[in-house]
Amino acid sequence: MAKPTPEQLVKINQLARVPLTEDEAYVFPAKLVGDQIIPRRFYRLTPNFLRKMAVQAREGVSLLLDHSWANMGVMTIPLGRTFDSRLQMDGDELALYADHYMKVGQEVGDIKIDQIAEGIDAGTIFDTSIGFTVTSQTCSICGQEYFGGNCPHIRGREYDSKLCTVDINDGDLMENSLVFDGAYPGAGVVGMSNTSDLQSAIKCEALSEDAKSLPSGGRVFYSFSGKSGLDGFVLQQDKNNEAETQAKGDDTVTDEQKAALAAAQTQATALAAANSVLGQIRATLSVDNDSDILSKLTSLSAQAADGATYKVKITEQACGAGVRALGEAFNVEAMKTALSHLPVSEIEKIGATYEAQAQAALGGGGRHTQGDDVNLPEGALNGTSPTNSQNDGGEKTPEQLKALAREEARAALKNTGRGNLLKEDK
């Protein structure tokens, strides 16, 4: 059984909750799909959608048997998962490949993973088919939405010698299934010997907004998101080849011109990277234009300053209430440190709790006798300590109430795990 390389194992264990060893993971590469027309169905996945699928396959999608999720009543538990992907040119076709892994020795229902792996190695399990959702599919003739729109064309028919297909522009990759006969030509498990060839994958980089030219026959991929807007990408190998050709030049190009071309290429790359960062900043701040970034940051800074001031205020109030409730036993500095790591809402709750305890400890005034008999207590006229003959032992003096509330506050503080905020009695 094919074992993962050290680099592959690192990527696998980024997805596995319990790290796997090289003896526990079985890996195999497979071609998922490409941008050619699917025979008899006349669908075509656009390069932009393939690029999005490549990202999702790298993040990990399920490996199933025969699209079991689509069959009612059939148990759907993944046998494995994708962990890496790459786009490469197969002649005129832009193809998406992905690496999969399964855990050796595992059983899913009555299916033994080792038997599936042996079938893949033997070549008896070889075809694959992807499962995906679609959010945009347009007519290749008129460009309108093919379903539910005003498109008058029928896929599979020719109009002015041009074949009508349904171009799938966007959606999500859900899974890849091992099947007996896949729909897309060439999709399936590929030989392990091809793994090194797949490593020479196509890499993309952001298209500079001020780019005015592309390599001859160069491709541009566009991705649209509600957060980042429309982003363009070019094939890195094509752009590098162009830069290399420009830098080398021919006999008619001077060294100064070559240096200028190389510097322009460096500046274009830096600008593309900066534009990419700006796009991420716009998405994070929820603004549409670069000009709005500064004003949004200024507004957020003002709000942050107000929030910090308010947090200091309620922290001081909470500590003041704690001192009134617990007296010298309350460790103010330790409490300030603890509260600094809490959100404002939690500090307000703690402050309110200490304030209630402080009110009980300090007393709220009022009468401390029982009943309606206002006669002087026995001993009041002969200089002895006064007592209340009606006191049955349940009434407490203000000093006793304060001591009792303090002990209750101490106990509550310890029960909440904040006993370290109490100073030791001396």
C-alpha positions in Angstrom: 0.0 0.0 0.0 1.2 3.4 -0.9 2.5 5.4 2.1 2.6 9.2 2.3 5.8 11.2 1.9 6.9 13.2 4.9 5.5 16.4 3.2 2.2 14.7 2.5 2.0 13.3 6.1 2.3 16.9 7.4 -0.6 18.0 5.3 -2.7 15.0 6.3 -2.1 15.6 10.0 -3.3 19.2 9.6 -6.7 17.6 8.9 -6.6 14.5 11.2 -7.8 15.1 14.8 -5.5 12.3 16.0 -2.1 12.4 14.1 -1.5 9.5 11.8 1.8 7.7 11.1 3.0 6.8 7.7 2.0 3.2 8.3 -1.6 4.3 9.2 -2.3 6.4 6.1 -2.9 5.1 2.6 -2.6 7.8 -0.1 -3.4 7.9 -3.8 -3.8 10.7 -6.4 -6.7 11.1 -8.8 -7.8 13.3 -11.6 -11.1 14.9 -10.5 -12.3 16.9 -13.6 -11.2 19.3 -16.3 -12.5 22.1 -18.4 -13.5 20.0 -21.4 -17.1 19.4 -22.4 -18.7 16.4 -20.7 -19.8 14.1 -23.5 -23.5 13.6 -24.1 -24.4 16.0 -21.3 -22.9 19.1 -22.8 -21.8 20.7 -19.6 -18.4 22.4 -19.1 -16.7 23.5 -15.9 -15.0 26.9 -16.4 -11.4 27.5 -15.3 -12.6 29.9 -12.6 -14.8 27.2 -11.0 -11.9 24.7 -11.3 -9.6 27.1 -9.4 -12.2 27.4 -6.6 -12.6 23.6 -6.5 -8.8 23.3 -6.1 -8.9 25.4 -3.0 -11.7 23.3 -1.5 -10.0 20.0 -2.3 -6.9 21.3 -0.6 -9.0 22.1 2.5 -10.3 18.5 2.4 -13.6 17.1 0.9 -15.0 13.6 1.5 -14.1 10.5 -0.4 -17.2 8.3 -0.9 -18.4 5.3 -2.7 -20.7 5.9 -5.7 -22.2 9.2 -4.5 -23.9 7.5 -1.6 -25.1 10.8 -0.2 -27.4 11.2 -3.2 -29.2 7.8 -2.6 -32.0 7.9 -0.1 -31.6 5.3 2.7 -28.0 4.6 2.0 -25.5 5.2 4.8 -23.1 8.0 3.9 -19.9 7.9 5.9 -16.7 9.0 4.2 -14.0 6.4 3.5 -11.3 9.1 3.3 -10.6 12.7 2.4 -8.6 14.9 0.0 -5.7 16.8 1.5 -4.0 18.4 -1.5 -4.7 19.6 -5.0 -3.1 21.0 -8.1 -4.1 22.4 -11.5 -2.1 21.4 -14.6 -2.3 21.5 -18.3 -3.0 18.2 -20.0 -2.5 19.3 -23.6 -5.3 21.8 -24.2 -7.2 20.8 -21.1 -6.9 22.5 -17.7 -7.3 19.6 -15.3 -7.8 19.4 -11.5 -5.9 16.7 -9.6 -6.2 15.9 -5.9 -4.4 13.6 -3.4 -6.6 11.5 -1.1 -5.9 9.5 2.1 -7.6 6.7 4.0 -6.8 5.2 7.4 -5.3 1.7 7.1 -7.2 -0.9 9.1 -10.4 1.1 9.5 -13.9 -0.3 8.8 -16.8 1.8 7.7 -20.0 -0.2 8.2 -19.2 -3.5 6.4 -16.5 -1.9 4.2 -12.9 -2.6 5.0 -10.6 0.3 4.0 -7.7 -2.2 3.4 -9.8 -3.9 0.7 -10.6 -0.6 -1.0 -6.9 0.2 -1.0 -6.0 -3.2 -2.4 -8.5 -2.7 -5.2 -7.0 0.7 -6.0 -3.5 -0.8 -6.1 -4.7 -3.7 -8.2 -6.3 -1.3 -10.7 -9.8 -2.8 -10.3 -11.0 0.3 -8.6 -10.1 3.2 -10.9 -12.9 5.5 -12.0 -13.9 8.5 -9.9 -16.7 11.1 -10.1 -17.1 14.4 -8.3 -20.3 15.6 -6.5 -20.8 19.4 -6.5 -23.4 22.1 -6.2 -23.9 24.8 -8.8 -24.9 28.4 -8.2 -24.3 29.8 -11.7 -24.6 28.1 -15.1 -24.8 30.1 -18.3 -25.4 29.4 -22.0 -22.2 29.4 -24.1 -24.1 31.1 -27.0 -25.9 34.0 -25.3 -24.2 34.2 -21.9 -27.5 34.2 -20.0 -28.5 31.9 -17.2 -29.4 28.7 -18.9 -32.2 27.6 -16.4 -35.0 29.9 -15.4 -33.9 32.8 -17.6 -34.5 34.1 -21.1 -32.0 31.8 -22.8 -33.6 30.4 -26.0 -30.9 27.8 -26.8 -30.8 24.1 -26.2 -27.6 22.5 -25.0 -26.1 20.0 -27.5 -27.5 21.8 -30.5 -25.5 24.0 -32.9 -26.2 27.6 -33.7 -24.3 29.1 -36.6 -21.9 26.2 -36.4 -21.3 26.9 -32.7 -22.2 24.1 -30.2 -24.4 25.2 -27.2 -23.1 24.1 -23.9 -23.9 24.9 -20.3 -21.0 26.6 -18.7 -20.8 26.0 -14.9 -19.2 29.1 -13.5 -19.6 28.8 -9.7 -20.6 26.4 -6.9 -18.9 24.2 -4.4 -17.1 20.9 -4.5 -18.8 18.4 -2.1 -17.0 15.1 -2.5 -15.2 12.7 -4.8 -16.6 9.2 -5.3 -15.0 5.9 -6.4 -17.4 4.7 -9.1 -17.6 2.0 -11.8 -18.0 4.5 -14.7 -17.3 8.2 -14.3 -18.9 10.9 -16.5 -15.8 13.0 -17.2 -13.3 11.4 -19.6 -10.0 10.6 -17.9 -11.2 11.2 -14.3 -10.0 8.5 -12.0 -7.1 7.2 -10.0 -3.8 7.9 -11.7 -0.7 5.9 -11.4 1.6 6.6 -8.5 4.4 7.0 -10.9 2.7 10.2 -12.1 2.9 11.8 -8.7 6.2 13.5 -9.4 4.7 14.9 -12.7 1.8 16.3 -10.8 4.1 18.3 -8.5 4.9 20.6 -11.4 1.5 22.1 -10.8 0.2 25.4 -12.2 0.6 28.2 -9.7 -1.4 31.4 -9.9 -0.6 34.9 -8.8 -2.7 38.1 -8.5 -3.2 40.0 -11.8 -2.0 43.6 -11.4 -4.8 46.1 -11.9 -2.7 48.1 -14.3 -1.6 45.2 -16.4 -2.0 46.0 -20.1 -0.5 42.8 -21.7 -0.4 39.1 -21.2 1.8 36.3 -22.6 0.8 35.0 -25.9 -2.1 32.5 -25.3 -2.0 33.3 -21.6 -4.9 32.5 -19.4 -6.6 34.7 -16.8 -8.8 33.3 -14.0 -11.3 35.5 -12.3 -12.9 34.9 -8.9 -15.9 36.9 -7.6 -16.7 37.2 -4.0 -19.1 39.4 -2.1 -16.3 40.2 0.3 -13.3 40.6 -1.9 -14.9 41.6 -5.2 -13.6 40.6 -8.5 -10.0 39.2 -8.4 -7.9 38.2 -11.4 -5.1 35.7 -11.5 -2.6 34.7 -14.1 -0.6 31.5 -14.5 2.6 32.1 -12.7 4.7 29.9 -15.1 3.5 31.9 -18.1 4.2 35.2 -16.5 7.6 34.1 -15.4 8.4 32.8 -18.8 7.5 36.2 -20.3 9.6 38.0 -17.7 12.5 35.7 -18.4 12.2 36.3 -22.2 12.0 40.0 -21.7 14.9 40.0 -19.3 17.1 38.1 -21.7 15.9 39.9 -24.8 17.8 39.6 -28.0 20.8 41.4 -29.5 18.8 44.5 -30.1 17.9 45.0 -26.4 20.5 46.9 -24.4 21.5 46.0 -20.8 19.8 49.2 -19.6 16.5 48.1 -21.2 16.9 44.6 -19.8 17.4 46.1 -16.3 14.4 48.3 -16.8 12.2 45.4 -17.8 13.3 43.4 -14.8 12.6 46.3 -12.5 9.2 46.8 -14.0 8.4 43.1 -13.4 9.5 43.4 -9.8 7.3 46.4 -9.3 4.3 44.7 -10.9 4.7 41.7 -8.6 4.9 44.0 -5.6 1.9 45.9 -6.7 -0.1 42.7 -7.2 0.8 41.6 -3.7 -0.2 45.0 -2.3 -3.6 44.9 -4.1 -4.2 41.5 -2.7 -3.6 42.7 0.8 -5.8 45.7 0.2 -8.6 43.4 -0.9 -8.3 41.5 2.4 -8.4 44.7 4.4 -11.5 45.9 2.5 -13.2 42.6 3.3 -12.3 42.7 7.0 -13.5 46.3 7.4 -16.6 45.8 5.2 -15.8 48.7 2.9 -16.1 48.9 -0.8 -13.4 51.4 -1.7 -9.8 51.9 -0.7 -10.6 55.6 0.1 -13.0 54.4 2.8 -10.3 52.4 4.7 -8.8 55.4 6.5 -12.1 56.8 7.7 -13.2 53.4 8.9 -10.0 52.9 10.8 -10.3 56.4 12.4 -13.9 55.5 13.5 -12.8 52.2 14.9 -9.9 53.8 16.8 -12.2 56.3 18.4 -14.6 53.5 19.4 -11.8 51.5 20.8 -10.5 54.4 22.9 -14.0 55.0 24.3 -14.3 51.3 25.1 -10.9 51.3 26.8 -11.9 54.3 28.9 -15.2 52.7 29.9 -13.5 49.5 30.8 -11.1 51.3 33.2 -14.1 53.1 34.8 -16.1 50.0 35.5 -13.0 48.1 36.7 -12.4 50.8 39.3 -16.0 50.7 40.3 -15.9 46.9 40.7 -12.7 47.0 42.8 -14.2 49.8 44.9 -17.2 47.6 45.6 -14.9 44.7 46.4 -13.0 46.7 49.0 -16.3 47.8 50.6 -17.5 44.2 50.7 -14.3 42.5 51.8 -12.2 45.3 53.4 -8.5 44.7 53.6 -8.9 41.1 52.5 -9.7 42.2 48.9 -6.6 42.2 46.7 -7.2 45.2 44.4 -4.2 44.8 42.1 -4.8 41.1 41.5 -8.4 41.8 40.8 -7.5 44.5 38.2 -5.2 42.1 36.5 -7.9 39.4 36.4 -10.6 41.8 35.1 -8.4 43.2 32.3 -8.7 39.8 30.5 -12.6 39.8 30.7 -15.1 41.5 28.4 -17.0 44.5 29.7 -20.2 42.6 30.2 -18.5 40.2 32.7 -16.8 43.1 34.6 -20.2 44.7 35.0 -21.7 41.5 36.4 -18.9 41.1 38.9 -19.1 44.7 39.9 -22.8 44.4 40.5 -22.3 41.3 42.7 -19.7 43.1 44.9 -21.9 46.2 45.2 -24.7 44.1 46.5 -22.4 42.4 49.0 -21.0 45.8 50.0 -24.5 47.1 50.7 -25.3 44.1 52.9 -21.9 44.5 54.7 -22.3 48.2 55.4 -25.9 48.0 56.3 -28.8 50.0 55.0 -30.1 51.8 58.2 -33.5 51.1 59.7 -34.8 49.6 62.9 -33.0 46.6 64.5 -35.7 45.7 67.2 -38.5 43.2 66.8 -42.2 43.8 67.2 -44.0 47.0 68.2 -42.8 47.2 71.9 -40.7 50.3 72.1 -40.0 50.0 75.9 -36.4 50.5 77.0 -34.6 47.2 77.2 -33.8 45.7 80.5 -30.7 47.2 82.2 -30.8 50.5 80.2 -31.2 52.6 83.3 -28.6 51.0 85.6 -25.6 51.3 83.3 -25.5 47.7 82.2 -25.3 46.7 78.6 -28.8 47.0 77.1 -30.5 43.9 75.8 -33.8 43.4 74.0 -36.0 41.0 75.8 -37.9 40.4 72.6 -34.8 39.4 70.7 -35.0 35.7 70.1 -31.4 35.5 68.7 -32.3 35.9 65.1 -31.7 39.6 64.9 -28.1 40.9 64.2 -26.4 44.1 65.1 -24.9 46.2 62.2 -21.5 45.0 63.1 -22.6 41.3 63.0 -24.4 41.9 59.7 -21.2 43.4 58.2 -19.1 40.5 59.4 -21.6 37.9 58.1 -21.8 39.6 54.7 -18.0 39.8 54.5 -17.7 36.0 55.2 -20.3 35.3 52.6 -18.4 37.4 50.1 -15.2 35.6 50.9 -16.9 32.2 50.4 -18.4 33.3 47.1 -15.1 34.6 45.8 -13.4 31.2 46.6 -16.3 29.2 45.1 -15.9 31.1 41.8 -12.2 30.1 41.6 -11.0 33.6 42.5 -9.7 32.9 46.0 -6.3 34.2 44.9 -7.7 37.7 45.0 -8.1 37.5 48.8 -5.2 38.8 50.9 -4.0 36.5 53.7 -5.2 37.6 57.2 -2.4 38.8 59.4 
